[in-house]
Amino acid sequence: MDQDLGYRKIQRTGRGSYIVSLPKRWIRELKLGKGDQIVFKVKEDSSLLLIPRKILEGRRQTEEPTLKEYRIIVSPSEDPKSVCRKIISLYVVSANIIRIRFKDEETFSKHKMVINNLIKNMLLGSEIIDETSKEITIQVLVDHPEFPVEKAIRRMAILALSASRDAILALESMDENRINSVSEICNDVNRLNLYVIRQLKYGLEKNLFKELGFKTKKEFLGYRIVANNIKSISNSAKNLVNNIATLKDMIKNHLLLLNVPVDKEVYSQILKFNSKAQSLFEESLKALFKRDYNRADKLISEIESSAALESDVITLMSTKKLDPNISSILRLIIENSRRIIEYSRDIAEVTMNRTIEEISG
């Protein structure tokens, strides 16, 4: 229960410091004396919390981290994909241990491989720590200090932009290895995205915005938007290589006679447009991580002037006689590049929203 210990005046010492005397009753109740240390913590509402150091350290010694443990019961009729969606949802809400219990061994056999693949390909830092004929136990081992959110988002962006670039190059080469590589990279992006969501939810739940490098809770939403945008770049790249793979199969099976190669001039301009889009996106992330309002503001002006590049590419395409199948894929590439630019603007606006109060104070 709160106790009112009255008001205390702020006094100023001759050295320019400010002091406030502590209530004698409080000192005596806690058996504090000269030389004892007090920890000061500023709360979100700007109030000040004073905790004797010996009490704070005593709490740390007695408080043991509790693991969040959940159990899933799988019926024989349940679809393995549905079970995987439950596991993903628990992973995202910061589960530490997930126990999956099966009704019988036949149900276990039906789901085992799908769950193993999910853990391997999607759930970063997760391992199966125990397995019987009717139960699988998953533990999430990775923790925030080991792989902070900002570092995970940087890695996501590098992979997503690489996938976008490789997908465009796959059109010219029709290289099977490159096509497969893009799909694998996109899987890595999705895996990192789930990890970022997990960490953001955990940080919000535990009020750890300062530990994540944020100044307010509102910044959690901004980073969630950024992660979504990066995932969308990755998904677009995967959609593009799927279209290219379909085109390649049609040619291979003689369902499509394609004798005209990709027009070099159009292809060169599309690569240039995509390169500009990626450059803007990278710049938007730099402004975000450095909390640079002016850099983000300048970037939006540059984004607005980049619309002419897309118009030039489309105009050039209209002057060429292109195969309709190739033309549709080229337009898809242009659309993907334009979206990357739009995402760059979104991130720049997130940066401005999170820093406007700092430059206007």
LUMMIRO-86241 format. One record per residue (C-alpha): residue number from 0; residue in three letters; chain; x, y, z. Coordinates in Angstrom, 3 decimals, padded with zeros to 6 digits. Example, Ala and Ser with C-alpha at 12.3 -4.5 7.8 and 13.67 -1.06 7.14 Angstrom:
BEGIN
<atom 0, "ALA", "A", <012.300, -004.500, 007.800>> <atom 1, "SER", "A", <013.670, -001.060, 007.140>> 
//
This chain:
BEGIN
<atom 0, "MET", "A", <000.000, 000.000, 000.000>> <atom 1, "ASP", "A", <001.319, 003.480, -000.876>> <atom 2, "GLN", "A", <002.377, 005.713, 002.020>> <atom 3, "ASP", "A", <002.366, 009.494, 001.824>> <atom 4, "LEU", "A", <005.611, 010.775, 003.313>> <atom 5, "GLY", "A", <004.925, 014.417, 002.524>> <atom 6, "TYR", "A", <006.681, 016.937, 000.285>> <atom 7, "ARG", "A", <010.400, 017.711, 000.122>> <atom 8, "LYS", "A", <011.960, 020.850, -001.285>> <atom 9, "ILE", "A", <014.641, 020.664, -003.963>> <atom 10, "GLN", "A", <017.783, 022.421, -002.756>> <atom 11, "ARG", "A", <020.829, 023.509, -004.662>> <atom 12, "THR", "A", <024.399, 023.083, -003.440>> <atom 13, "GLY", "A", <027.201, 025.470, -004.126>> <atom 14, "ARG", "A", <028.575, 023.201, -006.867>> <atom 15, "GLY", "A", <025.421, 023.481, -008.966>> <atom 16, "SER", "A", <023.977, 020.106, -007.899>> <atom 17, "TYR", "A", <020.436, 019.544, -006.691>> <atom 18, "ILE", "A", <019.605, 017.530, -003.588>> <atom 19, "VAL", "A", <016.472, 016.270, -001.818>> <atom 20, "SER", "A", <016.545, 014.931, 001.755>> <atom 21, "LEU", "A", <015.182, 011.404, 002.320>> <atom 22, "PRO", "A", <012.408, 010.771, 004.881>> <atom 23, "LYS", "A", <013.876, 009.640, 008.223>> <atom 24, "ARG", "A", <011.038, 007.147, 008.740>> <atom 25, "TRP", "A", <011.817, 005.428, 005.427>> <atom 26, "ILE", "A", <015.530, 005.258, 006.221>> <atom 27, "ARG", "A", <014.904, 003.676, 009.628>> <atom 28, "GLU", "A", <012.344, 001.151, 008.382>> <atom 29, "LEU", "A", <014.780, -000.131, 005.769>> <atom 30, "LYS", "A", <017.754, 000.090, 008.175>> <atom 31, "LEU", "A", <019.752, 002.261, 005.800>> <atom 32, "GLY", "A", <022.709, 004.363, 006.845>> <atom 33, "LYS", "A", <025.600, 006.458, 005.648>> <atom 34, "GLY", "A", <027.322, 004.911, 002.640>> <atom 35, "ASP", "A", <024.372, 002.767, 001.535>> <atom 36, "GLN", "A", <023.533, 003.151, -002.149>> <atom 37, "ILE", "A", <020.169, 004.010, -003.706>> <atom 38, "VAL", "A", <019.232, 003.007, -007.261>> <atom 39, "PHE", "A", <017.306, 005.656, -009.239>> <atom 40, "LYS", "A", <014.942, 004.561, -012.038>> <atom 41, "VAL", "A", <012.974, 006.915, -014.274>> <atom 42, "LYS", "A", <009.514, 005.531, -015.073>> <atom 43, "GLU", "A", <007.660, 006.027, -018.349>> <atom 44, "ASP", "A", <005.517, 008.799, -016.785>> <atom 45, "SER", "A", <008.732, 010.635, -015.705>> <atom 46, "SER", "A", <008.232, 009.721, -012.033>> <atom 47, "LEU", "A", <011.314, 008.637, -010.096>> <atom 48, "LEU", "A", <011.597, 005.267, -008.331>> <atom 49, "LEU", "A", <014.144, 004.882, -005.512>> <atom 50, "ILE", "A", <015.263, 001.363, -004.545>> <atom 51, "PRO", "A", <017.992, 000.560, -001.986>> <atom 52, "ARG", "A", <020.714, -001.381, -003.759>> <atom 53, "LYS", "A", <020.694, -004.231, -001.236>> <atom 54, "ILE", "A", <016.962, -004.776, -001.842>> <atom 55, "LEU", "A", <017.356, -004.684, -005.624>> <atom 56, "GLU", "A", <020.234, -007.173, -005.582>> <atom 57, "GLY", "A", <018.308, -009.384, -003.188>> <atom 58, "ARG", "A", <015.437, -009.506, -005.693>> <atom 59, "ARG", "A", <017.781, -010.443, -008.499>> <atom 60, "GLN", "A", <019.194, -013.329, -006.503>> <atom 61, "THR", "A", <015.791, -014.748, -005.553>> <atom 62, "GLU", "A", <014.022, -014.190, -008.875>> <atom 63, "GLU", "A", <014.614, -017.131, -011.180>> <atom 64, "PRO", "A", <013.448, -016.865, -014.786>> <atom 65, "THR", "A", <010.320, -018.925, -015.394>> <atom 66, "LEU", "A", <009.958, -020.699, -018.711>> <atom 67, "LYS", "A", <006.710, -020.261, -020.606>> <atom 68, "GLU", "A", <005.541, -023.788, -021.312>> <atom 69, "TYR", "A", <002.604, -024.857, -023.497>> <atom 70, "ARG", "A", <001.074, -028.166, -024.552>> <atom 71, "ILE", "A", <-000.647, -029.141, -027.818>> <atom 72, "ILE", "A", <-002.819, -032.264, -027.949>> <atom 73, "VAL", "A", <-003.004, -033.663, -031.506>> <atom 74, "SER", "A", <-005.997, -035.755, -032.530>> <atom 75, "PRO", "A", <-005.744, -038.428, -035.287>> <atom 76, "SER", "A", <-007.906, -036.354, -037.642>> <atom 77, "GLU", "A", <-005.914, -033.146, -037.282>> <atom 78, "ASP", "A", <-004.094, -031.764, -040.315>> <atom 79, "PRO", "A", <-000.279, -031.483, -039.859>> <atom 80, "LYS", "A", <-000.368, -027.967, -041.344>> <atom 81, "SER", "A", <-002.862, -026.911, -038.682>> <atom 82, "VAL", "A", <-000.561, -028.273, -035.968>> <atom 83, "CYS", "A", <002.354, -026.347, -037.488>> <atom 84, "ARG", "A", <000.336, -023.142, -037.404>> <atom 85, "LYS", "A", <-000.276, -023.672, -033.678>> <atom 86, "ILE", "A", <003.445, -024.211, -033.088>> <atom 87, "ILE", "A", <004.298, -021.031, -035.028>> <atom 88, "SER", "A", <001.745, -019.027, -033.041>> <atom 89, "LEU", "A", <003.197, -020.262, -029.746>> <atom 90, "TYR", "A", <006.716, -019.471, -030.960>> <atom 91, "VAL", "A", <005.644, -015.930, -031.837>> <atom 92, "VAL", "A", <004.065, -015.319, -028.404>> <atom 93, "SER", "A", <007.419, -016.168, -026.766>> <atom 94, "ALA", "A", <006.866, -019.769, -025.715>> <atom 95, "ASN", "A", <010.053, -021.328, -024.321>> <atom 96, "ILE", "A", <008.891, -024.950, -024.288>> <atom 97, "ILE", "A", <006.225, -026.523, -026.503>> <atom 98, "ARG", "A", <005.116, -030.078, -025.790>> <atom 99, "ILE", "A", <003.202, -031.799, -028.606>> <atom 100, "ARG", "A", <001.265, -034.840, -027.431>> <atom 101, "PHE", "A", <-000.173, -037.364, -029.900>> <atom 102, "LYS", "A", <-003.096, -039.723, -029.290>> <atom 103, "ASP", "A", <-001.278, -042.730, -030.747>> <atom 104, "GLU", "A", <001.891, -043.760, -032.593>> <atom 105, "GLU", "A", <000.215, -043.604, -035.990>> <atom 106, "THR", "A", <-000.659, -039.943, -035.445>> <atom 107, "PHE", "A", <002.912, -039.316, -034.290>> <atom 108, "SER", "A", <004.331, -040.833, -037.508>> <atom 109, "LYS", "A", <001.959, -038.743, -039.622>> <atom 110, "HIS", "A", <003.159, -035.462, -038.092>> <atom 111, "LYS", "A", <006.807, -036.092, -037.184>> <atom 112, "MET", "A", <008.502, -035.177, -040.470>> <atom 113, "VAL", "A", <006.365, -032.059, -040.999>> <atom 114, "ILE", "A", <007.177, -030.784, -037.492>> <atom 115, "ASN", "A", <010.890, -031.556, -037.930>> <atom 116, "ASN", "A", <010.955, -029.572, -041.178>> <atom 117, "LEU", "A", <009.129, -026.676, -039.531>> <atom 118, "ILE", "A", <011.664, -026.469, -036.723>> <atom 119, "LYS", "A", <014.595, -026.751, -039.097>> <atom 120, "ASN", "A", <013.386, -024.275, -041.703>> <atom 121, "MET", "A", <011.208, -021.752, -039.864>> <atom 122, "LEU", "A", <011.777, -021.521, -036.099>> <atom 123, "LEU", "A", <015.095, -019.809, -035.446>> <atom 124, "GLY", "A", <016.845, -021.052, -032.314>> <atom 125, "SER", "A", <014.463, -023.987, -031.752>> <atom 126, "GLU", "A", <015.469, -027.560, -031.089>> <atom 127, "ILE", "A", <013.740, -030.852, -030.267>> <atom 128, "ILE", "A", <015.075, -031.637, -026.794>> <atom 129, "ASP", "A", <013.003, -034.759, -026.124>> <atom 130, "GLU", "A", <011.060, -037.267, -028.196>> <atom 131, "THR", "A", <009.044, -040.379, -027.362>> <atom 132, "SER", "A", <006.631, -042.472, -029.425>> <atom 133, "LYS", "A", <003.780, -040.131, -028.451>> <atom 134, "GLU", "A", <005.349, -036.748, -027.640>> <atom 135, "ILE", "A", <007.748, -034.186, -029.094>> <atom 136, "THR", "A", <009.218, -031.440, -026.882>> <atom 137, "ILE", "A", <010.512, -028.268, -028.506>> <atom 138, "GLN", "A", <012.607, -025.670, -026.694>> <atom 139, "VAL", "A", <013.448, -022.205, -027.987>> <atom 140, "LEU", "A", <017.062, -021.569, -027.023>> <atom 141, "VAL", "A", <017.867, -018.226, -028.644>> <atom 142, "ASP", "A", <017.563, -015.065, -026.518>> <atom 143, "HIS", "A", <017.421, -011.325, -027.238>> <atom 144, "PRO", "A", <020.959, -010.353, -026.110>> <atom 145, "GLU", "A", <022.438, -013.027, -028.371>> <atom 146, "PHE", "A", <020.687, -011.781, -031.507>> <atom 147, "PRO", "A", <019.060, -008.334, -031.077>> <atom 148, "VAL", "A", <016.057, -007.260, -033.158>> <atom 149, "GLU", "A", <017.925, -004.599, -035.108>> <atom 150, "LYS", "A", <020.590, -007.084, -036.179>> <atom 151, "ALA", "A", <017.912, -009.569, -037.243>> <atom 152, "ILE", "A", <016.164, -006.899, -039.336>> <atom 153, "ARG", "A", <019.458, -005.928, -040.976>> <atom 154, "ARG", "A", <020.017, -009.563, -041.913>> <atom 155, "MET", "A", <016.455, -009.869, -043.209>> <atom 156, "ALA", "A", <016.952, -006.843, -045.456>> <atom 157, "ILE", "A", <020.253, -008.104, -046.879>> <atom 158, "LEU", "A", <018.685, -011.455, -047.740>> <atom 159, "ALA", "A", <015.445, -010.027, -049.158>> <atom 160, "LEU", "A", <017.223, -007.542, -051.431>> <atom 161, "SER", "A", <019.616, -010.286, -052.557>> <atom 162, "ALA", "A", <016.635, -012.504, -053.423>> <atom 163, "SER", "A", <015.034, -009.667, -055.375>> <atom 164, "ARG", "A", <018.203, -009.068, -057.392>> <atom 165, "ASP", "A", <018.827, -012.783, -058.047>> <atom 166, "ALA", "A", <015.234, -013.272, -059.183>> <atom 167, "ILE", "A", <015.732, -010.659, -061.900>> <atom 168, "LEU", "A", <019.024, -012.239, -062.986>> <atom 169, "ALA", "A", <017.289, -015.612, -063.178>> <atom 170, "LEU", "A", <015.120, -014.340, -066.012>> <atom 171, "GLU", "A", <018.087, -013.898, -068.315>> <atom 172, "SER", "A", <019.995, -017.031, -067.333>> <atom 173, "MET", "A", <017.041, -019.363, -066.577>> <atom 174, "ASP", "A", <019.535, -020.990, -064.214>> <atom 175, "GLU", "A", <017.910, -023.700, -062.074>> <atom 176, "ASN", "A", <020.398, -023.229, -059.225>> <atom 177, "ARG", "A", <019.698, -019.508, -059.046>> <atom 178, "ILE", "A", <015.939, -020.112, -059.034>> <atom 179, "ASN", "A", <016.243, -022.624, -056.200>> <atom 180, "SER", "A", <018.622, -020.341, -054.312>> <atom 181, "VAL", "A", <016.052, -017.526, -054.280>> <atom 182, "SER", "A", <013.462, -019.843, -052.732>> <atom 183, "GLU", "A", <015.911, -020.897, -050.019>> <atom 184, "ILE", "A", <016.824, -017.290, -049.247>> <atom 185, "CYS", "A", <013.131, -016.406, -048.930>> <atom 186, "ASN", "A", <012.686, -019.223, -046.416>> <atom 187, "ASP", "A", <015.496, -017.695, -044.331>> <atom 188, "VAL", "A", <013.771, -014.294, -044.454>> <atom 189, "ASN", "A", <010.501, -015.824, -043.239>> <atom 190, "ARG", "A", <012.370, -017.558, -040.423>> <atom 191, "LEU", "A", <013.966, -014.289, -039.298>> <atom 192, "ASN", "A", <010.630, -012.513, -039.573>> <atom 193, "LEU", "A", <009.024, -014.925, -037.099>> <atom 194, "TYR", "A", <011.966, -014.374, -034.740>> <atom 195, "VAL", "A", <011.606, -010.575, -034.961>> <atom 196, "ILE", "A", <007.861, -010.790, -034.239>> <atom 197, "ARG", "A", <008.608, -013.041, -031.263>> <atom 198, "GLN", "A", <011.177, -010.640, -029.833>> <atom 199, "LEU", "A", <008.998, -007.558, -030.361>> <atom 200, "LYS", "A", <006.034, -009.222, -028.652>> <atom 201, "TYR", "A", <008.244, -010.331, -025.766>> <atom 202, "GLY", "A", <009.759, -006.862, -025.415>> <atom 203, "LEU", "A", <006.317, -005.249, -025.402>> <atom 204, "GLU", "A", <004.987, -007.749, -022.876>> <atom 205, "LYS", "A", <007.963, -007.297, -020.528>> <atom 206, "ASN", "A", <008.221, -003.523, -021.078>> <atom 207, "LEU", "A", <011.759, -003.885, -022.443>> <atom 208, "PHE", "A", <011.658, -001.087, -025.006>> <atom 209, "LYS", "A", <014.851, 000.499, -023.650>> <atom 210, "GLU", "A", <016.698, -002.814, -023.802>> <atom 211, "LEU", "A", <015.731, -003.041, -027.482>> <atom 212, "GLY", "A", <017.100, 000.452, -028.137>> <atom 213, "PHE", "A", <013.685, 002.149, -028.278>> <atom 214, "LYS", "A", <012.728, 005.310, -026.417>> <atom 215, "THR", "A", <008.993, 004.598, -026.200>> <atom 216, "LYS", "A", <006.658, 001.632, -026.589>> <atom 217, "LYS", "A", <005.252, 003.191, -029.767>> <atom 218, "GLU", "A", <008.407, 002.202, -031.629>> <atom 219, "PHE", "A", <007.472, -001.486, -031.440>> <atom 220, "LEU", "A", <004.791, -000.841, -034.073>> <atom 221, "GLY", "A", <007.262, 000.903, -036.373>> <atom 222, "TYR", "A", <009.661, -002.034, -036.341>> <atom 223, "ARG", "A", <006.776, -004.411, -036.933>> <atom 224, "ILE", "A", <005.941, -002.453, -040.106>> <atom 225, "VAL", "A", <009.583, -002.612, -041.224>> <atom 226, "ALA", "A", <009.734, -006.390, -040.748>> <atom 227, "ASN", "A", <006.494, -006.794, -042.716>> <atom 228, "ASN", "A", <007.858, -004.713, -045.591>> <atom 229, "ILE", "A", <011.046, -006.763, -045.791>> <atom 230, "LYS", "A", <009.059, -009.983, -045.773>> <atom 231, "SER", "A", <006.919, -008.609, -048.633>> <atom 232, "ILE", "A", <010.051, -007.939, -050.723>> <atom 233, "SER", "A", <011.089, -011.538, -050.155>> <atom 234, "ASN", "A", <007.638, -012.903, -051.045>> <atom 235, "SER", "A", <007.605, -010.870, -054.261>> <atom 236, "ALA", "A", <010.987, -012.312, -055.247>> <atom 237, "LYS", "A", <009.731, -015.837, -054.615>> <atom 238, "ASN", "A", <006.608, -015.178, -056.702>> <atom 239, "LEU", "A", <008.816, -013.891, -059.517>> <atom 240, "VAL", "A", <011.088, -016.958, -059.630>> <atom 241, "ASN", "A", <008.015, -019.205, -059.514>> <atom 242, "ASN", "A", <006.777, -017.474, -062.666>> <atom 243, "ILE", "A", <010.203, -017.827, -064.278>> <atom 244, "ALA", "A", <010.355, -021.522, -063.340>> <atom 245, "THR", "A", <006.908, -022.048, -064.904>> <atom 246, "LEU", "A", <008.044, -020.284, -068.079>> <atom 247, "LYS", "A", <011.179, -022.438, -068.213>> <atom 248, "ASP", "A", <009.137, -025.657, -067.844>> <atom 249, "MET", "A", <006.787, -024.568, -070.641>> <atom 250, "ILE", "A", <009.742, -024.013, -072.952>> <atom 251, "LYS", "A", <011.341, -027.309, -071.926>> <atom 252, "ASN", "A", <008.115, -029.247, -072.562>> <atom 253, "HIS", "A", <007.610, -027.523, -075.924>> <atom 254, "LEU", "A", <004.410, -025.903, -074.738>> <atom 255, "LEU", "A", <005.844, -022.518, -075.599>> <atom 256, "LEU", "A", <008.100, -021.628, -078.522>> <atom 257, "LEU", "A", <010.298, -018.816, -077.279>> <atom 258, "ASN", "A", <013.044, -017.969, -079.726>> <atom 259, "VAL", "A", <013.469, -014.279, -078.887>> <atom 260, "PRO", "A", <015.835, -013.559, -075.969>> <atom 261, "VAL", "A", <015.168, -010.846, -073.399>> <atom 262, "ASP", "A", <015.689, -007.420, -074.987>> <atom 263, "LYS", "A", <019.061, -006.186, -073.709>> <atom 264, "GLU", "A", <018.123, -002.511, -073.594>> <atom 265, "VAL", "A", <014.883, -003.084, -071.664>> <atom 266, "TYR", "A", <016.567, -005.571, -069.346>> <atom 267, "SER", "A", <019.387, -003.119, -068.614>> <atom 268, "GLN", "A", <016.934, -000.345, -067.732>> <atom 269, "ILE", "A", <014.937, -002.661, -065.477>> <atom 270, "LEU", "A", <018.114, -003.653, -063.635>> <atom 271, "LYS", "A", <018.920, 000.039, -063.222>> <atom 272, "PHE", "A", <015.445, 000.759, -061.840>> <atom 273, "ASN", "A", <015.685, -002.136, -059.386>> <atom 274, "SER", "A", <019.152, -001.034, -058.302>> <atom 275, "LYS", "A", <017.799, 002.448, -057.545>> <atom 276, "ALA", "A", <014.899, 000.943, -055.573>> <atom 277, "GLN", "A", <017.291, -001.166, -053.500>> <atom 278, "SER", "A", <019.549, 001.817, -052.862>> <atom 279, "LEU", "A", <016.596, 003.832, -051.536>> <atom 280, "PHE", "A", <015.539, 000.961, -049.308>> <atom 281, "GLU", "A", <019.017, 000.574, -047.827>> <atom 282, "GLU", "A", <019.150, 004.319, -047.203>> <atom 283, "SER", "A", <015.786, 004.223, -045.426>> <atom 284, "LEU", "A", <017.091, 001.527, -043.060>> <atom 285, "LYS", "A", <020.215, 003.556, -042.294>> <atom 286, "ALA", "A", <018.053, 006.540, -041.364>> <atom 287, "LEU", "A", <015.879, 004.292, -039.179>> <atom 288, "PHE", "A", <018.737, 002.713, -037.242>> <atom 289, "LYS", "A", <020.536, 006.040, -036.759>> <atom 290, "ARG", "A", <017.301, 007.822, -035.771>> <atom 291, "ASP", "A", <018.071, 010.478, -038.387>> <atom 292, "TYR", "A", <014.993, 012.616, -039.093>> <atom 293, "ASN", "A", <016.694, 014.877, -041.652>> <atom 294, "ARG", "A", <018.064, 011.938, -043.588>> <atom 295, "ALA", "A", <014.606, 010.355, -043.744>> <atom 296, "ASP", "A", <013.008, 013.645, -044.818>> <atom 297, "LYS", "A", <015.572, 014.081, -047.595>> <atom 298, "LEU", "A", <014.981, 010.488, -048.706>> <atom 299, "ILE", "A", <011.247, 011.067, -049.195>> <atom 300, "SER", "A", <012.030, 013.935, -051.562>> <atom 301, "GLU", "A", <014.369, 011.640, -053.504>> <atom 302, "ILE", "A", <011.693, 008.921, -053.647>> <atom 303, "GLU", "A", <009.192, 011.353, -055.131>> <atom 304, "SER", "A", <011.628, 012.218, -057.911>> <atom 305, "SER", "A", <012.276, 008.535, -058.753>> <atom 306, "ALA", "A", <008.846, 008.041, -060.348>> <atom 307, "ALA", "A", <010.283, 009.184, -063.687>> <atom 308, "LEU", "A", <012.554, 006.111, -063.812>> <atom 309, "GLU", "A", <009.597, 003.732, -063.852>> <atom 310, "SER", "A", <007.858, 005.806, -066.500>> <atom 311, "ASP", "A", <010.977, 005.694, -068.708>> <atom 312, "VAL", "A", <011.183, 001.892, -068.486>> <atom 313, "ILE", "A", <007.507, 001.410, -069.358>> <atom 314, "THR", "A", <007.816, 003.836, -072.280>> <atom 315, "LEU", "A", <010.848, 001.946, -073.584>> <atom 316, "MET", "A", <008.984, -001.376, -073.364>> <atom 317, "SER", "A", <006.111, 000.035, -075.402>> <atom 318, "THR", "A", <008.488, 000.723, -078.297>> <atom 319, "LYS", "A", <009.712, -002.884, -078.414>> <atom 320, "LYS", "A", <008.175, -006.037, -079.840>> <atom 321, "LEU", "A", <008.393, -008.315, -076.837>> <atom 322, "ASP", "A", <007.166, -011.846, -076.329>> <atom 323, "PRO", "A", <003.942, -011.581, -074.254>> <atom 324, "ASN", "A", <005.200, -014.128, -071.681>> <atom 325, "ILE", "A", <008.478, -012.272, -071.191>> <atom 326, "SER", "A", <006.657, -008.952, -071.149>> <atom 327, "SER", "A", <004.381, -010.046, -068.299>> <atom 328, "ILE", "A", <007.380, -011.091, -066.212>> <atom 329, "LEU", "A", <009.173, -007.814, -066.956>> <atom 330, "ARG", "A", <006.125, -005.893, -065.764>> <atom 331, "LEU", "A", <006.092, -007.981, -062.608>> <atom 332, "ILE", "A", <009.732, -007.025, -061.989>> <atom 333, "ILE", "A", <008.897, -003.341, -062.461>> <atom 334, "GLU", "A", <005.983, -003.644, -060.042>> <atom 335, "ASN", "A", <008.184, -005.362, -057.437>> <atom 336, "SER", "A", <010.800, -002.622, -057.743>> <atom 337, "ARG", "A", <008.153, 000.077, -057.361>> <atom 338, "ARG", "A", <006.919, -001.612, -054.173>> <atom 339, "ILE", "A", <010.445, -001.601, -052.752>> <atom 340, "ILE", "A", <010.457, 002.166, -053.262>> <atom 341, "GLU", "A", <007.063, 002.438, -051.550>> <atom 342, "TYR", "A", <008.383, 000.411, -048.612>> <atom 343, "SER", "A", <011.367, 002.778, -048.440>> <atom 344, "ARG", "A", <008.946, 005.654, -048.024>> <atom 345, "ASP", "A", <007.066, 003.772, -045.287>> <atom 346, "ILE", "A", <010.283, 003.219, -043.356>> <atom 347, "ALA", "A", <011.341, 006.849, -043.787>> <atom 348, "GLU", "A", <007.981, 007.923, -042.345>> <atom 349, "VAL", "A", <008.438, 005.517, -039.418>> <atom 350, "THR", "A", <011.808, 007.181, -038.742>> <atom 351, "MET", "A", <010.303, 010.655, -038.863>> <atom 352, "ASN", "A", <007.420, 009.694, -036.569>> <atom 353, "ARG", "A", <009.748, 008.202, -033.970>> <atom 354, "THR", "A", <012.141, 011.172, -033.960>> <atom 355, "ILE", "A", <009.960, 014.255, -034.578>> <atom 356, "GLU", "A", <009.597, 014.938, -030.840>> <atom 357, "GLU", "A", <013.357, 014.794, -030.378>> <atom 358, "ILE", "A", <014.011, 017.569, -032.903>> <atom 359, "SER", "A", <011.012, 019.665, -031.887>> <atom 360, "GLY", "A", <011.603, 019.769, -028.147>> 
//
